[in-house]
Amino acid sequence: MPEAALDVFTDKDFLWNADSNDAYLYGNEDANRAAHNVGPEALGHALESATTGRPYDSDDMSDAVRHTPERAGLVHDIVDKFGSDPELLKHNGDSGESGPLYAMKDGLGDITSEYMGDFQQAMYEENAGSDMFPTFGSAAGLDPGHAQKFLSEVGQDPHAYAAITAAQQAYTSDVVNGVVNDPTTSTTSMDGRVRDAVAPGAAIAGIMSDSRADAIYQYHAASDADFNEAAADKAKWVSRILGMGVDKAAEHVPILGAPIGWASEDIQESVMKSIEQDTTTDAEHAAGGEYSHGR
């Protein structure tokens, strides 16, 4: 999708028609809102397909497609667009004063998961050629500030939150595997290198915890149950993210001493536990402790 087209469809004043054959839209606020969200949701799916090289509804466990300069460049533009204007994606379930494109968040969460290496580079302000936090093909070169604001907003959607959390844990596990098992000339201690390896993933985990708490307690746009129910499907992302790491060696290699299939199952179980335990309370949210809790 050319940048000009992205600008047109993501303009806050773009008029989305109600896409529905329902004869009873008039006076039915919920049905009317859902009909107007069909277009933005489809846009999110189109962007997901364009940036991943796969149909948006393909099998979550299918192999990833290597990122081309064009696909990575589009991700850069998407993150810049919404990172500089996150209000476009805002979903305020209480007042209805939401941004026009919040229905896109599911697709944007999948894009984030697919480009987890790029987001971890941005969080750690690493260069595009980072050995510790590699990308899967061409690098998107994300702006750190835009990436953080983008994550904060997109993570308020239960499905996006679950996909990003699964990808973060899988990617971080693969990075730690490299630190532990790959040969190195570094003079930094193993503990120090492991701390460096988990730092950007920990930051993303903290952002996700805050985003979830905001969606539940500030905007009342979702519930804990919504987040927990989304986790089971999105945990399947783990295998694909681990596969990206395996692709670096062009063969299936052990992850932390275990076959990749076993590692995938273990990490999926860890993802489920962390998502289910990331249940917040009003008191915790008021205390502002969710970011640290996520880390």
C-alpha positions in Angstrom: 0.0 0.0 0.0 1.6 3.3 -1.1 2.2 5.8 1.6 -0.3 8.2 0.0 -3.0 5.6 0.3 -2.1 4.9 3.9 -2.5 8.6 4.6 -5.9 8.8 2.9 -7.4 5.8 4.8 -6.0 6.7 8.1 -7.0 10.4 8.0 -9.2 11.2 11.0 -11.8 12.8 8.7 -12.0 9.9 6.2 -15.7 9.0 6.0 -16.3 5.3 6.5 -19.7 4.1 5.3 -21.8 1.7 7.4 -21.1 -1.7 5.8 -24.2 -3.7 6.6 -27.4 -5.0 5.0 -29.1 -4.7 8.4 -32.4 -2.8 7.9 -32.5 -1.8 11.5 -29.3 0.2 11.9 -31.1 3.5 12.4 -31.5 4.1 16.1 -29.5 1.0 17.1 -26.2 2.5 18.3 -24.4 -0.8 18.8 -25.3 -2.2 15.3 -24.4 1.2 13.8 -21.0 1.3 15.4 -20.3 -2.3 14.3 -21.2 -1.5 10.7 -18.9 1.5 10.7 -16.1 -0.6 12.1 -16.1 -3.0 9.2 -14.0 -0.7 7.0 -11.3 0.1 9.5 -11.1 -3.6 10.5 -10.7 -4.6 6.9 -7.9 -2.0 6.5 -6.1 -3.5 9.5 -6.3 -6.9 7.8 -5.1 -5.5 4.5 -2.1 -3.9 6.2 -1.4 -7.2 8.0 -1.3 -9.1 4.7 0.8 -6.4 3.0 3.4 -6.4 5.8 3.6 -10.1 6.5 3.3 -11.5 3.0 0.5 -13.9 4.0 -3.3 -13.7 4.1 -4.3 -12.2 7.4 -6.4 -15.2 8.3 -3.8 -17.8 7.5 -2.8 -20.5 10.0 -1.1 -18.9 13.0 1.4 -21.7 13.1 2.4 -21.3 9.4 6.0 -20.3 8.6 6.8 -16.6 8.5 7.7 -14.9 5.2 11.0 -13.0 5.2 10.5 -9.3 5.4 11.3 -7.4 2.2 12.3 -3.7 2.2 8.9 -2.8 0.9 7.1 -4.7 3.7 9.4 -3.3 6.4 9.1 0.2 5.0 5.3 0.0 5.3 5.6 -1.1 8.9 7.8 1.9 9.5 5.2 4.2 8.1 2.4 2.5 10.1 4.2 2.9 13.4 5.1 6.5 12.6 1.5 7.2 11.6 -0.1 5.8 14.8 2.8 6.5 17.1 2.6 10.2 16.3 -1.2 10.2 16.5 -2.4 7.4 18.8 -5.7 9.1 19.3 -6.8 7.6 16.0 -6.8 4.2 17.7 -8.3 5.2 21.1 -11.2 3.1 22.3 -13.2 4.6 25.1 -15.8 2.1 25.9 -17.5 4.3 28.5 -18.2 7.6 26.7 -18.0 6.4 23.1 -15.5 9.1 22.4 -13.2 6.8 20.5 -10.8 7.3 17.6 -12.2 6.3 14.2 -9.8 3.4 13.6 -9.8 1.4 16.9 -11.2 -1.6 15.1 -7.8 -1.9 13.4 -5.9 -2.9 16.6 -6.2 -6.6 16.1 -4.4 -6.5 12.7 -1.9 -4.0 14.1 -1.1 -6.4 17.0 -0.4 -9.2 14.5 1.9 -6.9 12.6 3.7 -6.0 15.8 4.2 -9.7 16.6 5.6 -10.5 13.2 8.1 -7.6 13.5 9.0 -8.2 17.2 12.7 -8.0 16.4 12.2 -4.5 15.0 10.3 -3.4 18.1 12.9 -4.9 20.4 15.6 -3.0 18.5 13.6 0.2 18.9 13.0 -0.3 22.6 16.8 -0.8 23.2 17.7 1.8 20.5 19.9 -0.7 18.7 21.0 -0.2 15.2 19.3 -2.1 12.3 22.2 -4.5 12.0 22.0 -5.6 15.7 23.4 -9.1 16.2 21.6 -9.6 19.6 18.2 -8.4 18.4 18.0 -9.4 14.7 15.2 -8.7 12.4 13.6 -11.3 10.0 14.9 -9.9 6.7 14.9 -6.1 6.1 14.7 -3.9 9.1 11.9 -1.5 9.6 14.1 1.1 11.4 11.4 2.1 13.9 11.5 5.4 15.8 11.8 4.5 19.5 9.3 7.1 20.7 6.7 6.3 18.1 7.2 2.5 18.8 6.5 3.0 22.5 3.3 5.1 21.9 2.2 2.6 19.3 2.6 -0.3 21.6 0.8 1.5 24.4 -2.3 2.1 22.3 -2.4 -1.2 20.3 -1.9 -3.3 23.5 -5.2 -2.2 24.9 -6.9 -4.6 22.5 -7.2 -8.1 24.0 -6.2 -9.9 20.8 -3.3 -7.5 20.1 -2.1 -7.8 23.7 -2.1 -11.6 23.5 -0.3 -11.7 20.2 2.3 -9.2 21.2 2.9 -10.9 24.6 3.3 -14.3 22.9 5.7 -13.0 20.4 7.7 -11.0 23.0 8.2 -14.1 25.1 9.2 -16.3 22.2 11.6 -13.7 20.7 13.2 -13.0 24.1 13.7 -16.7 24.7 15.4 -17.1 21.4 17.7 -14.1 22.1 18.6 -15.6 25.5 19.3 -18.9 23.8 21.8 -17.1 21.6 23.5 -15.5 24.6 23.8 -18.8 26.4 24.7 -21.2 23.5 26.4 -19.2 20.8 30.1 -18.6 20.8 31.1 -15.1 21.7 34.2 -12.9 22.2 32.4 -10.6 24.7 34.1 -9.9 27.9 30.8 -9.1 29.6 29.7 -11.6 32.2 27.0 -14.1 31.4 24.7 -12.4 33.9 25.3 -9.1 32.3 24.7 -10.4 28.8 21.5 -12.1 29.8 20.2 -8.9 31.5 20.9 -7.0 28.2 19.1 -9.7 26.3 15.9 -9.5 28.3 15.8 -5.7 28.7 13.7 -4.7 25.7 11.4 -7.6 26.1 10.9 -6.7 29.8 10.1 -3.1 28.7 7.5 -4.3 26.2 6.0 -6.6 28.9 5.6 -3.7 31.2 3.9 -1.6 28.5 1.5 -4.4 27.8 0.6 -4.6 31.5 -0.2 -0.9 31.6 -2.1 -1.1 28.3 -4.3 -3.9 29.7 -4.9 -2.1 32.9 -5.9 1.1 31.0 -8.3 -0.8 28.8 -10.0 -2.4 31.8 -10.0 0.4 34.3 -9.6 3.7 32.5 -11.6 3.2 29.3 -13.7 0.2 30.3 -13.2 -1.1 26.7 -12.5 -4.7 27.7 -12.5 -7.0 30.7 -10.0 -9.4 32.2 -12.0 -12.2 30.7 -11.6 -10.7 27.2 -7.9 -10.7 27.6 -7.7 -14.2 29.0 -9.9 -15.7 26.3 -7.8 -14.1 23.5 -4.7 -15.7 24.9 -5.3 -19.3 23.7 -5.4 -18.4 20.0 -2.6 -16.0 20.0 -0.2 -18.3 21.9 0.2 -20.1 18.6 2.4 -17.2 17.5 5.2 -18.7 19.5 6.1 -21.4 16.9 6.3 -18.9 14.1 8.5 -16.5 16.1 10.8 -19.3 17.1 10.9 -20.4 13.5 12.3 -17.0 12.6 15.3 -17.6 14.9 15.8 -21.1 13.5 15.8 -19.6 10.0 19.0 -17.7 10.9 20.9 -21.0 10.9 18.9 -22.4 8.0 18.2 -25.5 10.1 16.2 -26.5 13.1 18.4 -26.1 16.1 17.8 -26.7 19.9 16.4 -23.9 21.9 18.0 -23.8 25.3 18.9 -27.5 24.9 15.5 -28.7 23.9 13.9 -29.4 20.5 12.1 -26.4 19.0 8.7 -28.2 19.3 9.1 -28.7 23.0 10.4 -25.2 23.5 7.4 -23.9 21.7 5.0 -25.8 24.0 6.9 -24.6 27.1 6.8 -21.0 26.0 3.2 -21.2 25.1 2.4 -22.5 28.6 4.5 -19.6 30.0 2.6 -17.1 27.9 -0.8 -18.5 29.1 0.3 -18.3 32.7 1.7 -14.8 32.5 -1.4 -13.5 30.7 -3.8 -15.1 33.1 -1.8 -13.8 36.1 -1.7 -10.3 34.6 -5.1 -9.7 36.2 -5.2 -6.2 37.7 -7.2 -4.6 40.5 -8.4 -1.1 40.9 -6.0 -0.5 43.8 -3.0 -1.8 41.8 -3.9 0.4 38.8 -4.4 3.5 41.0 -1.0 2.8 42.5 0.5 2.8 39.0 2.4 -0.4 39.6 1.5 -2.3 36.4 4.5 -1.4 34.3 6.9 -2.7 36.9 4.8 -5.8 37.5 4.9 -6.6 33.8 8.7 -6.2 33.7 
